[in-house]
């Protein structure tokens, strides 16, 4: 059971909280129907993501066996056979489709988004991750699909700024993760990924700076956009920008100074500063929307 959990990576389900973003930003946290739809969509996305993780480890099994850390993955180590991995991949896919049956509205739209995510990531695991820049853009677009799925499930219209912000924020995190690969390549002389040779520290540092800056601008534009102000009935959302700035600066510090940007999910679960900033941001956002 332990090896199965390692293969489907439930810790990575944290990424699927982006499905809940439309409900949070839309001010419908007290709407039972939206909560139900968001949770169901979260589960569907989590299961489909686990199916993709299985496929990724199947495709990368030979490369993983040569990697000093990834060689301990369930398939690479032999703890789970290829046949069992394909079976688990199919099971996770079926669980995702079964979860979608529980949706009461826009079922087909959400199903289409999740299927598109699945096909896109199969292509990513097989081919697209070999190409620099394309690889990080595909990852970032996957988070936009999570956002769209949450929006369709709750029937909440998304601001163009929040869509752009989601893409840019996850692009920023992806570039930061690639920086960790570049550092490992410079230390060992061996590229962790085939496309790592198409990156270097100068390019990565500039890409991180650009994406972080534009992400902050998009967030500010979101908080002051007329449609958002009209929906939440307040123009004080811009005050939460300080937390976004602190969060971005902290992640850049972890990436550039501490050189620990290899696993964004792990960082979020361990870094207390980031956790405090996220909690304060969420509480301030909720206070402005529901109290003021």
N, C-alpha and C positions, 0 to 999 in steps of 0.2 A: 504493500500500500504506500509505503514511504517513497518508493521509486516512481510509482504512478503519479503521486503528488508533485514530485520533482519534475516530471515530464510535462504535466499540464500547467505547472507554475501558477498556482492560485494567488501567490503574492503579487504577480504581475497584473492581476485583475484590478489593482488600484488604478491602473491607467484608464479603466472604463468608467471612472467617476465623471468623465467628460460627458457621458450620457445624461448625467443629472444636472449639468450646467444650465440648460434651458429652463428647467424648473426653478433652479436657484435664482438665476438672473431675472426670470420672468415674474418673480414674486408670488409663486404659487405653491410655496412649501406647506401651506395649510390646506391645500386642495387634495382631498383623498384620492380622487380619480387620477390626478397627475402624479401623485406619489406612487400609486399602483402601477401606472403605465411606465414610469421611469425605472422602477425596480425590475419589472419584467424585462424591459429592454436592456437594462444593465446585465441581467443574468444571461440573456440571449447573446449579448456581445462577449461576455466572459467565456461562455462555452465555445463560441466560434473562434475566439482568440486562442483558447487552449488547443483546439483542433489545428490551428495554424502552427502553434509551437511544436506539436507532434510532427507535422510535416517538415518543419524547418530542421528538426534534429535528425529526421530520416534522411533528408537531402544532404545535410552537413556531416553525416556520421564519419566519413573517412577523414575529413579535415579536423573534426573534433578529436579524433583519436591521436592526432599529431600535436594537439594543443595542450600545453602544460596544465591548464585549468579545466577546459571543456572536455578533456578526456574522461572526466569523472561523471559526465552526463549519463543518464540511465541507458540510452541506446549505445553510445560510444563505449561504455564500460562493459556492456553485455548483460546488464541487470534486466533489461527489457529487450526482447527479440524484435526484429523488424516486423514480423507478423503481428505481434501483440501491439506494436506502436501503430500500425495501420488500423487495427481494430479499435484502439483507443481514439484515434483521430476520427474515425467514422462515428463512434459513440458520442463524442463531443459535438460533432456536427448535428447529429440527430437530436441531441438535447437542446441545442440552440433553436432548431426549427420547431421543436415541440413547445419551447418556451414562448415562441411568437404566437402560438395558437391561443395563448391566454390574453393577448391584447384585444381590447374591445373596439378600438378605432384605428384607422390608418394602418391596418395590419399588413397589407400588401406593400405599402410604401416603405415601412420599416424593414420588411423582409427583403425587398429589393436592395436596400442600402447594405444590409448585413451580407447578402449574397455577393454583392459587388465588392465589399471589403474582403470577403473570403477569396474570391477569384483574384483580386488585385494582389493579395498577399501570397497566394500560391505563385503568381508570376514574380513577385518580389523574391521569394525564397529560391526560385529556380533560375531566374535570369537578372532581374532588375537591380538586385543588390550588388551586382558586379560593377555597376557604373556609378562613379563618383558624382555627387550632387543629386542625381536621379534617386539614389538610395534614400537620402535624407528627406527628399521631397515626398516620396511615397509614404514614408513613415509619418510625416507631418499631415499628409492628406488623410491618412487613416484616422487621425484624431478629429479631423473635420467631419468625417463620416460618422463618428460617434456622436458628435454634436448635432448633426443633422438628424440622426436617428432619434435622439432624445427630443428634438424639436417636433418631428412628425408624430412621435408617440403621444406627446402632450398637447399637440396642436398649437404650439407656441411659435409665433413668427420670430425668427432670429434677426437681430440687427446685422448689417453687413460688416460692422466694425468688430463684432464679437467673433464672426467667422474668420475674418482676417487675423484677429488677435490669436485665435486658437492655432491657426496654421503657423504663424510666425513664432509663437511661444514654443511649440513643439519642434519647429525647425531649429530654433536656438538650442534646445535641449539635445537634439540629434547631433548638431555640430559639436557641442561640448563633449558628447560621448565619443565622437570620432577623434577628438583631440587626444583622448586617452589611448586610442589605437595608435595614433601617430607617435606618441611618447614611447609606447611599447616597441614600436618598430625601430625607433632610434636607439633604444637601449639594447635590443636583441639582434637587430639587423634583419629580422624576419617580419613580414607584414601579416598582422592578425587576420586581415581580410584582403581579398584580391585587389579591391579598389583603394586600399590605404595608400598605395604608392602614388595615387593621384591627389593626395592631400599633403600639406606640410604645415608647420606651426604658424608661419606667416599668414597663409590663406585662412586657416581655421580661426586664428585670433581675430582677423578682420571680419570674417563671417559671423562670429559670435557677437562682436561689437555692433555690427550693422543690424542683425536680427533682434538683439536686445533693445536697441534704440527704437527701431520701428515698432516693436511690440508695445513699448511704453507709450508711444504716440497713439497707437491704435486704441489702447485702453483708455487714454484720456479722451479721445474722440468719442468712444463709446459712452463714457460717463456724462458727456455734455451734449450728446446728440438729442435733437428735439423729440424724436419718437420714444427714446428711452425715458427722458424726463417726463413726457406726457403719460407714459405707462406706469411709472412708479410714483408719480406725483411729488417729486422732489428734485431739486437741482444740486443736492449736496453730495452726490456720489463721487464727484471728483476728489473728495477728501481721502478716499481709499487709495488714491494713486501712490501715496507715500509707502504703503505696504508692498505694492507691486514693485516699486523702485528698490526697496530694501531686499525683496526676494530675489530680484535679478542680480543685484550687486553681490548678495551672498553666494549665489550659484556661480557667478564669475570668480569669486574668491576661492571657492571649493575647486573649480576647474583649473584656474591658473596658478594659484598659490599652493593649494593642498594637493593638486593633481589627482583628484578622486572623483572624476566625472564619468567613470565607466558604467555605472548603473544608477540612473536617475531615480528609479523606484526605491532602491536600497538606501540612497541618500535621503530621500523624503522620509523614510521610516526610521532613520537614525539621527539625522541632524536636528538638534533641539532648536537652534536659532530659526531654521526654516519652518519648523512646526509651529513655533510661537507666532511667527509672522503670518502664516496661513490662517491660524486660529483667530488672531486679532483682526485680520482682513475680513474674514467671514463674519465675525461678530459685529464689526463696524458696519459692514454692508447690510446685515440683517437689521441692525438698529435703525439705520437710515431709512430702509424700505418699510419696515413694519411698525416703527415707533414714532419717528419724527413726522 
